[in-house]
Amino acid sequence: MIDPTQTQAPSDNAQAAAAGQDLGMLANVKVRMTVEVGRTQISIEELLRLNEGAVVELDRLAGDPLDILVNGTQIATGEVVVIGDRFGIRFGDIVDPRERAQSV
């Protein structure tokens, strides 16, 4: 017989472990990560006039953090770093997971 005084709700650790097992099933799912430098709006006429060497002004200032998106949802901000002869991104502020879930 089960003693009701001995039963308890699952601990936060047990819940986290269960969530980790659920996420384990998704571990190999591919997602698209995009780093966004900035945005602008231009007319089709302006777009058609663009050629090699053209410069388009964006809505960001030099030195502003970049947006890091996964499948179109912002997950963090970051900055560009150089690793050998390639570019990389250093993560800065991570968007709270609850906020990310609300935007999906």
Backbone torsions as a table, in degrees:
resi	resn	phi	psi	omega
1	MET	NA	140.6	-178.8
2	ILE	-88.0	129.9	177.1
3	ASP	-83.3	114.9	-177.6
4	PRO	-59.7	-23.3	179.3
5	THR	-76.4	-15.7	-179.2
6	GLN	-94.9	-12.6	179.4
7	THR	-83.4	144.9	179.2
8	GLN	-145.7	159.6	177.5
9	ALA	-69.1	152.8	178.3
10	PRO	-58.2	140.9	-180.0
11	SER	-72.3	166.7	177.0
12	ASP	-60.6	-36.1	178.4
13	ASN	-64.2	-41.1	179.3
14	ALA	-65.6	-40.3	178.3
15	GLN	-65.2	-41.6	178.5
16	ALA	-63.8	-40.7	178.6
17	ALA	-63.2	-42.5	178.6
18	ALA	-63.6	-41.5	178.3
19	ALA	-63.8	-39.6	178.1
20	GLY	-61.8	-38.3	177.5
21	GLN	-65.9	-40.6	178.6
22	ASP	-63.3	-42.6	179.8
23	LEU	-69.0	-26.7	178.7
24	GLY	-57.9	-32.6	178.8
25	MET	-67.1	-23.2	-177.2
26	LEU	-98.0	-0.5	-171.3
27	ALA	-55.8	-31.5	-176.4
28	ASN	-97.7	6.2	178.3
29	VAL	-74.6	128.8	-179.9
30	LYS	-82.9	138.4	174.6
31	VAL	-128.9	161.0	180.0
32	ARG	-102.3	118.8	176.5
33	MET	-99.2	131.6	-178.6
34	THR	-127.6	141.5	174.7
35	VAL	-112.9	121.8	-175.9
36	GLU	-105.0	120.1	179.5
37	VAL	-77.8	-38.8	-179.3
38	GLY	174.7	-178.9	-178.4
39	ARG	-137.9	162.1	171.9
40	THR	-158.8	163.7	173.7
41	GLN	-117.6	131.7	175.6
42	ILE	-134.4	158.4	178.9
43	SER	-79.8	164.2	177.2
44	ILE	-62.0	-37.4	177.9
45	GLU	-59.5	-46.0	178.0
46	GLU	-63.8	-40.4	178.8
47	LEU	-59.8	-43.6	-178.7
48	LEU	-69.1	-24.1	179.3
49	ARG	-83.1	-9.3	179.8
50	LEU	-66.4	139.1	175.4
51	ASN	-144.5	-179.9	-178.3
52	GLU	-56.2	130.2	-179.9
53	GLY	91.9	-6.5	179.2
54	ALA	-65.7	149.1	177.9
55	VAL	-120.3	131.3	178.1
56	VAL	-116.5	125.3	179.8
57	GLU	-77.3	134.8	179.8
58	LEU	-103.9	172.5	-176.5
59	ASP	-85.2	12.9	-178.9
60	ARG	-115.8	152.3	173.6
61	LEU	-89.5	152.6	175.2
62	ALA	-59.1	133.8	-179.4
63	GLY	92.1	-11.4	176.4
64	ASP	-65.6	149.2	176.7
65	PRO	-66.1	151.6	178.8
66	LEU	-92.8	151.3	176.9
67	ASP	-86.7	133.4	175.6
68	ILE	-109.3	120.9	-176.8
69	LEU	-118.9	145.0	171.2
70	VAL	-121.2	120.2	-176.4
71	ASN	50.5	39.1	175.4
72	GLY	85.9	-2.7	179.7
73	THR	-107.1	127.3	-179.5
74	GLN	-68.4	128.2	178.9
75	ILE	-114.0	-17.1	-175.8
76	ALA	-170.2	173.0	166.4
77	THR	-118.4	162.2	-178.0
78	GLY	-163.8	-172.8	179.2
79	GLU	-136.3	153.4	179.6
80	VAL	-76.5	138.0	173.1
81	VAL	-129.5	158.1	176.9
82	VAL	-108.0	127.3	179.6
83	ILE	-120.6	100.4	-174.7
84	GLY	65.8	-119.3	178.3
85	ASP	-107.4	19.5	180.0
86	ARG	-122.5	158.0	173.1
87	PHE	-89.4	150.8	173.4
88	GLY	-139.4	-178.8	179.1
89	ILE	-132.1	131.0	174.8
90	ARG	-99.7	123.9	-178.9
91	PHE	-72.3	136.9	174.9
92	GLY	-109.8	-111.4	-179.3
93	ASP	-73.2	127.9	176.8
94	ILE	-97.1	133.3	178.1
95	VAL	-69.3	135.2	179.2
96	ASP	-56.0	131.7	-177.5
97	PRO	-55.2	-34.0	178.5
98	ARG	-65.5	-38.3	177.5
99	GLU	-65.9	-40.2	178.3
100	ARG	-62.3	-42.7	-178.5
101	ALA	-63.7	-33.9	179.9
102	GLN	-70.7	-29.1	-177.2
103	SER	-84.7	-6.7	-179.1
104	VAL	-84.7	NA	NA
